[in-house]
């Protein structure tokens, strides 16, 4: 079977069930901003524990579930747990709040969004204010949203009132948008980048357990922190685990919507299957195993090329520990880093299946070197 072949598309095999979908919704709705991921990690570990032998969490919150912890040969499947957010940066004398990014937050989508400001006293509600259209007319060129002019209004009229609510410089801010299903085709929400990945690797563990699979190696199911600010969680945990193989899953761009140039961004679509990447960090023999696994299991897939780096935790694992054979399986996603990210339900099932099938094809002690 070849990729992007829809003429003889095999019957879809569902993986996500009602129980796992309920977890997914709860997991997405829980805020896990970069550097503050621990509540989401607790939820994730609670779901994962029935399917693993043991687990641990490192100093910065990366969570690792392990199957066959005594095995010498170690395989990682990995996603990242953090979501983009904002920090309180400056509080004006009249009670308005200016922000800076925590990760790649998009300033252009901020105006009129409702947010949660996380304080030691709990959540404080606020909105990104924006001048009414009536006040922006008058012959002058309109200002676009920038970090210099977007601001939060939490209903206060002084700095002292803001601070009395527990808000201070450094408080983290997340959007309040939550999980839903669109047209029974797409999962929709904020933070699908990349808690969808954390969900999918947990589902792989569930499949292994429910199918009574005995792996000939140790499997490390890793939900890493701080990817959105430079792959930092993956850097830390790669050195702790010292894996022999790493398969990373993250999101990539659906390029079918307006204002995206396929010449530069590639031709990728939600619903056409997992995306297999080509990049210097991707080990080619491991990548061939992914493709062979997809073909044998009749899993549709797409291909993507990345210049220099993948921009994902794949890079962190690949270049750790004298070089770890690493590969990337991406989930196509529309509207990345917005509050209405969309992923196709069938793609989610197929990423889970592709990781699962690939694990069944890895041998203990397998040598992926090009020249032996």
MOURKA-V529364 format. One record per pair of residues at least 6 apart in sequence whose C-alpha atoms are under 7 Angstrom apart, sorted by the first residue. I is the first residue (numbers start at 1). J is the second residue. D is the distance in whole Angstrom. If there is no record, write none. Layout:
# MOURKA-V529364
i-><I:I>
j-><J:J>
d-><D:D>
This chain:
# MOURKA-V529364
i-><1:1:3:3:3:4:4:4:4:10:14:15:16:24:25:27:27:28:28:28:28:29:29:30:31:31:32:32:32:32:33:33:33:33:34:34:34:34:34:34:34:35:37:37:37:37:38:41:48:51:51:51:52:52:52:53:53:53:54:54:54:55:55:55:56:56:56:57:57:61:62:62:62:62:63:63:63:64:64:64:64:65:65:65:66:66:66:67:67:67:68:68:68:69:71:71:73:73:73:73:73:74:74:74:74:74:74:75:75:75:75:75:75:75:76:76:76:76:76:76:76:76:77:77:77:77:77:77:77:78:78:78:78:78:78:78:79:79:79:79:79:79:79:79:79:80:80:80:80:80:80:80:80:81:81:81:81:81:81:82:82:82:82:83:83:84:84:84:84:84:85:85:85:85:85:85:85:86:86:86:86:86:86:86:87:87:87:87:87:87:87:87:88:88:88:88:88:88:88:88:88:89:89:89:89:89:90:90:90:90:91:91:91:92:93:93:94:94:94:95:95:95:95:95:96:96:96:97:97:97:98:98:98:99:103:103:104:105:106:107:107:107:108:108:109:110:111:111:111:111:112:112:112:112:113:113:114:114:114:114:114:115:115:115:115:115:115:115:116:116:116:116:116:116:116:116:117:117:117:117:117:117:117:118:118:118:118:119:119:119:120:121:125:126:126:126:127:127:127:128:128:128:128:129:129:129:136:156:177:177:177:178:178:179:179:180:180:180:181:181:182:185:185:186:186:186:186:187:187:187:187:188:188:188:188:189:189:189:189:190:190:190:190:192:193:194:194:197:197:198:200:201:201:203:204:204:216:216:217:224:224:225:226:226:227:227:231:231:231:234:234:234:235:235:238:238:239:239:242:243:244:244:245:245:245:246:246:246:246:246:247:247:247:248:248:248:248:248:249:249:249:250:250:250:251:251:251:251:252:252:252:252:253:253:253:254:254:254:254:254:254:255:255:255:255:255:255:256:266:269:270:270:270:270:271:271:271:272:272:272:273:273:273:273:273:274:274:274:274:274:274:274:274:275:275:275:275:275:275:275:276:276:276:276:276:276:277:277:277:277:277:278:278:278:279:279:279:279:279:279:280:280:281:281:281:281:281:282:282:282:283:283:283:285:286:286:286:286:287:289:290:293:293:293:294:294:299:309:314:314:314:317:317:318:318:318:325:331:331:332:333:333:333:334:334:334:335:335>
j-><295:298:300:301:302:272:300:301:302:298:349:349:349:199:179:40:43:179:191:192:195:178:179:40:40:174:39:40:82:83:82:83:84:85:82:83:84:102:225:226:228:226:61:81:82:225:61:63:202:205:206:209:65:66:67:66:67:68:65:66:67:64:65:66:63:64:65:63:64:225:223:224:225:233:222:223:224:220:221:222:223:220:221:222:219:220:221:218:219:220:217:218:219:218:217:218:217:218:244:364:365:217:218:219:243:244:245:218:219:220:243:244:245:246:219:220:221:222:243:245:246:247:201:220:221:222:246:247:248:201:221:222:223:247:248:249:194:197:198:222:223:224:248:249:250:194:195:197:198:223:224:225:227:194:195:198:223:224:225:225:226:227:228:191:193:102:103:104:105:228:101:102:103:105:172:173:174:99:100:101:102:172:173:174:99:100:101:102:170:171:172:173:97:98:99:100:168:169:170:171:172:98:99:100:169:170:97:98:99:169:97:98:159:159:158:159:157:158:159:156:157:158:159:162:151:152:153:151:152:153:150:151:152:151:228:229:228:337:337:145:146:147:145:146:338:128:128:129:130:150:127:128:129:130:127:128:126:127:128:175:176:125:126:127:173:174:175:176:123:124:125:126:173:174:175:176:123:124:125:171:172:173:174:124:171:172:173:166:167:171:166:166:154:152:153:154:152:153:154:150:151:152:153:151:152:153:142:162:189:190:339:189:190:188:189:187:188:189:187:188:188:344:345:342:343:344:345:342:343:344:345:340:341:342:343:339:340:341:342:338:339:340:341:341:251:250:251:249:250:223:352:221:352:352:352:356:363:364:364:233:234:233:232:233:233:313:312:313:316:313:316:317:316:317:317:320:320:321:321:324:324:325:324:325:326:317:324:325:326:327:326:327:328:313:314:327:328:329:328:329:330:329:330:331:330:331:332:333:330:331:332:333:332:333:334:268:269:270:332:333:334:262:265:266:267:268:269:269:304:332:332:333:343:344:344:346:347:300:301:302:300:301:302:347:350:301:302:329:330:331:347:350:351:301:302:303:304:329:330:331:302:303:304:328:329:330:303:304:305:328:329:304:305:306:305:306:307:308:309:310:308:309:309:314:315:318:326:326:327:328:325:326:327:368:325:326:327:368:327:358:358:354:357:358:300:354:350:315:326:327:328:324:326:324:325:326:368:347:351:343:341:342:343:341:342:343:341:342>
d-><6:7:6:5:6:6:7:7:6:7:6:5:6:6:6:6:7:6:6:7:7:5:6:6:7:7:7:6:5:6:5:5:6:6:5:6:6:7:7:5:7:6:7:7:6:7:6:7:6:6:6:6:6:6:5:6:5:7:6:5:7:5:4:6:6:5:7:4:6:6:6:4:5:6:6:5:6:6:5:5:6:6:5:7:6:5:6:6:5:7:7:5:7:6:6:5:5:6:6:6:6:6:5:6:5:5:7:6:5:6:6:6:5:6:6:5:6:7:6:6:5:6:7:6:5:6:6:5:6:7:6:5:6:6:5:6:7:5:5:6:5:6:6:5:6:6:7:7:7:5:4:6:6:6:5:6:6:6:5:6:6:7:7:5:7:6:5:6:6:7:6:5:6:6:7:6:5:6:6:5:5:6:5:7:5:5:6:6:5:6:5:6:7:6:5:7:7:5:5:5:6:6:5:6:5:6:6:5:7:6:5:6:6:6:5:5:5:4:6:5:5:4:5:6:7:6:5:5:5:7:7:5:6:7:5:5:7:6:7:6:6:6:5:7:7:6:5:6:6:7:6:5:6:6:6:5:6:4:7:6:6:6:5:6:7:6:4:5:6:6:5:6:6:5:6:6:6:5:6:7:6:5:7:7:6:6:6:6:6:6:7:6:6:6:6:4:5:5:6:7:6:5:6:6:6:6:7:6:7:6:6:5:7:6:5:6:5:6:5:6:6:6:6:6:5:5:6:6:5:6:6:6:5:5:7:6:5:5:7:6:4:6:6:6:6:6:7:6:6:6:5:7:7:7:6:6:7:5:5:5:6:5:5:5:6:7:7:5:6:6:6:7:5:7:6:6:7:6:6:7:6:7:6:5:6:7:7:6:5:7:6:5:6:7:6:6:5:6:6:5:5:7:5:6:5:4:6:6:6:6:5:6:6:5:6:5:5:6:5:5:5:6:7:7:6:5:6:6:7:6:5:6:7:6:5:6:6:7:7:7:5:5:6:5:6:5:6:6:6:5:6:6:5:6:5:5:6:6:5:6:6:5:6:6:5:7:6:5:6:6:7:6:5:6:6:5:7:7:6:7:6:7:7:7:6:6:7:5:5:7:5:6:6:6:7:7:7:7:6:7:6:7:6:5:7:6:6:7:6:6:6:6:7:5:6:5:7:7:7:6:7:6:5:6:5:7:5:7>
